[in-house]
Amino acid sequence: MQNATETPEYKTVVQFAEKHDAFSVGGLRSAIFWKRAELEQAGAIAQMGRRVLINEPVFLQFVASGGLKSVRGSK
């Protein structure tokens, strides 16, 4: 999903939620918990130690493409 030549724009969960009012911290953490493998594969998140970083443009593209249409195990 991500172009390899693009520089990632990482934000913490809190920074992302502050910038984008439509996303709450709890909602983001829930989405990351349930969709971690898909988000990592898409390049939408990265882990640095215990901290999860959101690659802002890729995450927003993932959401726009319906990647978070269902979050909690339902298909």
N, C-alpha and C positions, 0 to 999 in steps of 0.2 A: 504494500500500500504506500510506503514511503519511498521517495526518490532518493537514492544513495548520495547524490551530490548536494542535497539540501542540508543545511545546518539545522539540527534539532533546536527547538525553543522550549527548554524544560522549565517547568514550574512545579513547586510543591503543590500538594492537594489544597492547602489553605490559600496559597497565592492564586491558584486557578479559580477557586470558588469566589475569592474576593473580586477577581476581574470579571467573571461571568456569573451574574446574579441568578441565572436559571439553574445553576448547579449548587447544591448544598454540600458541605463537607461530608456529612453522613451519607448522602446519596452517592457521592463520588467513591467513598470508601467501600460502600456496598457493591457498587458496580465493579470496582477493582477486585474485590474478594470473589465475586461470582464469575467474572469474565477475565480473570488474570491471564490465562494462557492465550486467549484470543487477542487481548490488548497487547501483550508482549510480542506475539507473532506479527501483529500489524505495525509494531514500532510505536504504538501510542503511549506506552509507559516503559520505564526502565527502573531498575532497582539499584540503589547505591547504599549498601549496608541494609539498615532497616527502613530507610527512607524510599518512598515511591515517588518518582518524578514523572510528570505528565508532559509529553511532547505535544504542546498546544495545538498546532495545525493538524497533526495526524489524528489526535484524539477527537477534535471537532469533525474531521472528515469521517472518522469511524462512527460517530454518533449520527451524522447526516445520512450515512449509507444504511442506517438501520441496525447497526451493531449492538445497540443497547435497547432494542425494541422490547425484548424480554430479558430480564436480568436474573431472576431467581429460579434457575433450573427448569422453568417451563419453556416449552418450545413453541 
